[in-house]
Amino acid sequence: MQKHETEIRVRYQETDNMGVVYYANYFTWFEVARTEYLRSKGISYRKLEEKGVYMMVVKATCQYKSPARYDDTVRIETWMPKLKNSSLEFAYNLFVGQRLVATGESVHVFTNRSGRPVRIPEEIRSLHNQRAQNNVISG
């Protein structure tokens, strides 16, 4: 399974009055991580949208394991475990050092400008197919 890593330094504004990261910020970090995952594969959200293709979030979950705090460096592992005709799933593991602080997932449906589901673009489908081939070759 091909994972991409993104690092984020916790800013003061992302914490509550106890110095712990406010729960909703993890979803923002998921967005940063999946954008960087796609960018690392040569795919730009902006270019997808310029083509009239959008990735609508239809589900997002997060399980909090341990607090992240101000000035921690959070390492986010991101990968794409599932792909269907018009939807896909991203998964996330967030660490501070070796300590797991959270896990999450987000499910996205590809749509056109009017919000109707469309087939996943070939450049994204090929990412998933390459990953599956790599698993067969290395496994």
C-alpha positions as CSV (number, residue, x, y, z in Angstrom):
1,M,0.0,0.0,0.0
2,Q,1.5,3.3,-1.1
3,K,1.3,5.9,1.6
4,H,2.3,9.6,1.3
5,E,3.5,11.5,4.3
6,T,2.8,15.2,5.1
7,E,4.0,17.1,8.1
8,I,2.2,19.9,9.8
9,R,3.4,22.0,12.8
10,V,0.6,22.7,15.2
11,R,-0.1,26.4,15.4
12,Y,-1.2,28.1,18.6
13,Q,-4.5,29.1,16.9
14,E,-5.3,25.4,16.3
15,T,-5.4,24.6,20.1
16,D,-8.0,25.1,22.8
17,N,-7.3,26.8,26.1
18,M,-5.7,23.6,27.4
19,G,-3.1,23.7,24.6
20,V,-4.6,20.6,22.9
21,V,-5.5,20.6,19.2
22,Y,-9.2,21.5,18.8
23,Y,-10.9,18.4,17.3
24,A,-12.2,20.0,14.1
25,N,-8.7,20.9,12.9
26,Y,-8.0,17.3,12.2
27,F,-10.4,17.5,9.3
28,T,-8.6,20.5,7.8
29,W,-5.4,18.5,8.1
30,F,-7.0,15.6,6.3
31,E,-7.7,18.0,3.4
32,V,-4.1,19.2,3.4
33,A,-2.8,15.6,3.4
34,R,-5.0,14.3,0.6
35,T,-4.2,17.4,-1.5
36,E,-0.5,16.7,-1.0
37,Y,-1.0,13.0,-1.7
38,L,-2.6,13.8,-5.1
39,R,0.0,16.5,-5.8
40,S,2.8,14.0,-5.1
41,K,1.2,11.9,-7.9
42,G,1.1,14.8,-10.3
43,I,-2.6,15.5,-9.8
44,S,-3.9,19.0,-9.0
45,Y,-7.3,19.7,-7.3
46,R,-7.3,23.0,-9.2
47,K,-6.8,21.3,-12.6
48,L,-9.6,18.8,-11.8
49,E,-11.9,21.6,-11.0
50,E,-10.9,23.5,-14.2
51,K,-12.0,20.4,-16.1
52,G,-15.4,20.5,-14.3
53,V,-14.7,17.6,-11.9
54,Y,-15.2,18.0,-8.2
55,M,-14.5,15.7,-5.2
56,M,-17.5,16.0,-2.8
57,V,-16.9,14.8,0.7
58,V,-19.8,12.6,1.7
59,K,-18.3,11.1,4.8
60,A,-15.5,12.0,7.2
61,T,-14.6,10.3,10.5
62,C,-11.8,10.7,13.0
63,Q,-10.9,8.7,16.0
64,Y,-8.8,10.5,18.6
65,K,-6.2,8.4,20.3
66,S,-3.9,10.8,22.1
67,P,-3.7,14.6,22.2
68,A,-1.5,16.7,19.8
69,R,-0.4,20.0,21.3
70,Y,0.9,23.4,20.3
71,D,4.2,23.2,18.4
72,D,4.1,19.5,17.9
73,T,5.0,18.2,14.4
74,V,2.2,16.0,13.2
75,R,3.1,13.5,10.5
76,I,0.1,12.4,8.4
77,E,0.2,9.1,6.5
78,T,-2.4,9.2,3.7
79,W,-3.4,6.4,1.3
80,M,-6.3,5.5,-0.9
81,P,-7.7,2.1,0.2
82,K,-10.9,2.0,-1.9
83,L,-12.0,3.1,-5.3
84,K,-15.3,2.5,-7.0
85,N,-16.9,3.9,-10.2
86,S,-17.6,7.4,-8.9
87,S,-16.3,7.4,-5.3
88,L,-13.1,6.8,-3.4
89,E,-11.8,6.7,0.1
90,F,-8.8,8.2,1.7
91,A,-7.4,6.9,5.0
92,Y,-5.2,8.8,7.5
93,N,-2.9,8.0,10.4
94,L,-1.6,10.9,12.4
95,F,1.5,10.7,14.5
96,V,3.6,12.9,16.8
97,G,6.9,11.1,16.8
98,Q,6.0,7.4,17.0
99,R,2.8,8.1,19.0
100,L,-0.5,7.6,17.1
101,V,-2.7,10.6,17.8
102,A,-5.6,9.9,15.5
103,T,-6.9,7.8,12.6
104,G,-9.5,8.9,10.1
105,E,-11.1,8.4,6.7
106,S,-12.9,10.5,4.2
107,V,-15.2,9.3,1.3
108,H,-15.5,11.4,-1.8
109,V,-17.9,11.3,-4.7
110,F,-16.8,12.7,-8.0
111,T,-19.3,15.1,-9.5
112,N,-19.7,17.5,-12.4
113,R,-20.4,21.3,-11.9
114,S,-24.1,20.6,-11.3
115,G,-23.4,18.0,-8.6
116,R,-24.2,14.9,-10.5
117,P,-21.9,11.9,-10.0
118,V,-19.4,11.2,-12.7
119,R,-16.8,8.5,-13.3
120,I,-13.5,8.9,-11.5
121,P,-11.0,10.5,-13.9
122,E,-8.5,8.0,-15.4
123,E,-5.4,9.7,-13.9
124,I,-6.8,8.9,-10.4
125,R,-8.1,5.5,-11.4
126,S,-4.6,4.6,-12.7
127,L,-3.1,5.6,-9.3
128,H,-5.2,2.9,-7.6
129,N,-4.5,0.4,-10.4
130,Q,-0.7,1.0,-10.0
131,R,-1.0,0.5,-6.3
132,A,-2.8,-2.8,-6.8
133,Q,-0.2,-4.0,-9.3
134,N,2.6,-3.1,-7.0
135,N,1.0,-5.1,-4.2
136,V,0.8,-8.2,-6.4
137,I,4.4,-7.8,-7.6
138,S,5.8,-7.2,-4.1
139,G,3.4,-9.5,-2.3
